[in-house]
């Protein structure tokens, strides 16, 4: 089922997520719905807080856009940042119509569990490392817009306000 994605400045996006304590059928269903939602919106990653669930769960698939066949689910992900910082252009399903350059760690080490409760340890670099950082930020109540300059954020907030005036 395709889920609604919360949009900035929804305050639920700023909440810190709690650890998942049990991998139950409901969690598996949520993960499947998140993958379907991510694909429907042409995303490469989605975090549970973006669909209104304040739990530590993310899904990622960098295989697209033609084929979408490498979905990964990470429960309670934790990152250790490494390497130098690199610049990347990011967007977000919760922050529509905005792309910005950010500096992120070039490499990360991920620890998490999968939907079978098995421990996962992954060394990631490049786009995978950037995507992991972006999605894990969501779990801590941080959006990529929180990393951009005040001026860019102010201009984006003004754009949202004008859009709301027109539609409201």
C-alpha positions as CSV (number, residue, x, y, z in Angstrom):
1,X,0.0,0.0,0.0
2,X,1.3,3.4,-0.9
3,X,1.6,5.6,2.2
4,X,1.3,9.4,2.4
5,X,4.7,11.1,2.9
6,X,4.8,13.8,5.4
7,X,5.9,17.2,4.0
8,X,8.2,19.8,5.6
9,X,7.5,21.7,7.9
10,X,5.4,18.9,9.5
11,X,6.6,18.8,13.1
12,X,6.5,15.0,13.2
13,X,9.5,15.1,10.9
14,X,11.6,16.7,13.7
15,X,10.9,13.9,16.2
16,X,13.6,11.6,17.3
17,X,12.8,8.0,16.5
18,X,12.8,5.1,19.0
19,X,14.4,1.7,18.5
20,X,12.4,-1.1,17.2
21,X,12.1,-3.7,20.0
22,X,10.5,-6.5,18.0
23,X,10.4,-7.6,14.4
24,X,6.7,-8.4,14.1
25,X,4.5,-8.9,11.1
26,X,3.3,-5.3,11.4
27,X,7.0,-4.1,10.9
28,X,7.4,-6.3,7.9
29,X,4.2,-4.9,6.4
30,X,5.4,-1.3,7.1
31,X,8.7,-2.0,5.4
32,X,6.9,-3.4,2.3
33,X,4.6,-0.4,2.2
34,X,7.6,1.9,2.6
35,X,9.4,0.2,-0.4
36,X,6.2,0.5,-2.5
37,X,5.9,4.2,-1.5
38,X,9.5,4.9,-2.3
39,X,9.1,3.3,-5.7
40,X,5.9,5.1,-6.5
41,X,7.6,8.5,-5.7
42,X,10.8,7.6,-7.6
43,X,12.8,7.8,-4.4
44,X,16.0,5.9,-3.5
45,X,15.4,5.9,0.2
46,X,12.7,6.4,2.8
47,X,12.7,6.6,6.6
48,X,9.8,5.5,8.8
49,X,9.4,9.1,10.2
50,X,8.5,10.3,6.7
51,X,5.4,8.1,6.8
52,X,4.5,9.1,10.3
53,X,6.2,6.3,12.2
54,X,8.7,7.5,14.8
55,X,10.7,4.2,14.7
56,X,14.3,3.4,13.5
57,X,13.5,1.8,10.2
58,X,14.8,2.8,6.7
59,X,14.6,1.4,3.2
60,X,17.0,2.0,0.4
61,X,17.2,0.9,-3.3
62,X,19.9,2.4,-5.5
63,X,19.2,0.0,-8.4
64,X,16.8,2.2,-10.4
65,X,15.3,3.9,-12.1
66,X,14.7,1.3,-14.8
67,X,14.8,-1.7,-12.6
68,X,13.9,-1.7,-8.9
69,X,15.2,-4.9,-7.6
70,X,17.6,-4.3,-4.8
71,X,15.5,-3.0,-1.9
72,X,17.3,-3.1,1.4
73,X,15.7,-2.8,4.8
74,X,17.6,-1.7,7.9
75,X,16.2,-1.9,11.4
76,X,17.8,0.2,14.1
77,X,20.6,1.5,11.8
78,X,23.6,3.2,13.4
79,X,26.4,4.8,11.4
80,X,30.0,5.5,12.0
81,X,31.3,8.2,9.7
82,X,34.6,7.9,8.0
83,X,36.8,9.2,5.2
84,X,36.9,12.8,4.0
85,X,33.9,14.8,3.3
86,X,32.5,15.0,-0.2
87,X,29.9,17.2,-1.8
88,X,26.7,15.7,-3.1
89,X,23.4,17.1,-4.4
90,X,20.4,15.9,-2.4
91,X,16.7,16.0,-2.6
92,X,14.1,14.6,-0.3
93,X,10.5,13.2,-0.7
94,X,9.5,15.2,2.4
95,X,11.0,18.5,1.0
96,X,9.6,18.7,-2.5
97,X,11.0,21.0,-5.2
98,X,14.3,21.6,-3.4
99,X,17.7,20.2,-4.2
100,X,20.9,21.4,-2.5
101,X,24.6,20.5,-2.3
102,X,25.6,19.1,1.1
103,X,28.9,17.9,2.5
104,X,28.7,14.3,3.8
105,X,31.2,11.7,4.9
106,X,32.6,9.8,2.0
107,X,32.4,6.4,3.8
108,X,30.3,5.0,6.6
109,X,30.1,1.8,8.6
110,X,26.5,0.7,9.2
111,X,25.3,-1.7,11.9
112,X,21.7,-2.7,11.9
113,X,19.4,-5.7,11.9
114,X,17.3,-7.1,9.0
115,X,13.7,-8.2,9.1
116,X,14.8,-11.6,10.3
117,X,16.5,-10.1,13.3
118,X,20.0,-10.9,12.0
119,X,22.8,-8.5,12.6
120,X,24.0,-6.5,9.6
121,X,27.4,-4.8,9.2
122,X,28.1,-2.9,6.0
123,X,30.9,-0.7,4.8
124,X,29.5,1.8,2.4
125,X,30.9,4.6,0.2
126,X,29.7,6.9,-2.6
127,X,26.0,7.3,-3.2
128,X,25.2,4.4,-0.8
129,X,27.0,6.2,2.1
130,X,25.3,9.5,1.3
131,X,21.8,7.8,1.1
132,X,22.4,6.1,4.4
133,X,23.4,9.3,6.1
134,X,20.4,11.1,4.7
135,X,17.9,8.5,5.8
136,X,19.5,8.0,9.2
137,X,19.3,11.8,9.7
138,X,15.5,11.4,9.4
139,X,15.6,9.0,12.4
140,X,17.2,11.7,14.5
141,X,14.6,14.3,13.4
142,X,17.0,16.0,11.0
143,X,16.1,16.9,7.4
144,X,18.7,17.8,4.7
145,X,17.2,21.3,4.8
146,X,18.7,21.6,8.3
147,X,22.1,21.3,6.7
148,X,21.7,24.1,4.2
149,X,22.5,27.8,4.6
150,X,20.1,30.0,6.4
151,X,19.5,32.0,3.3
152,X,18.5,29.0,1.2
153,X,16.3,27.7,3.9
154,X,14.6,31.1,4.3
155,X,14.0,31.3,0.6
156,X,12.5,27.8,0.6
157,X,10.3,28.7,3.6
158,X,9.1,31.8,1.7
159,X,8.3,29.6,-1.3
160,X,6.3,27.2,0.8
161,X,4.4,30.1,2.5
162,X,3.5,31.6,-0.9
163,X,2.4,28.2,-2.2
164,X,0.1,27.7,0.8
165,X,-1.4,31.2,0.3
166,X,-2.3,30.2,-3.3
167,X,-3.8,26.9,-2.4
168,X,-5.3,27.9,1.0
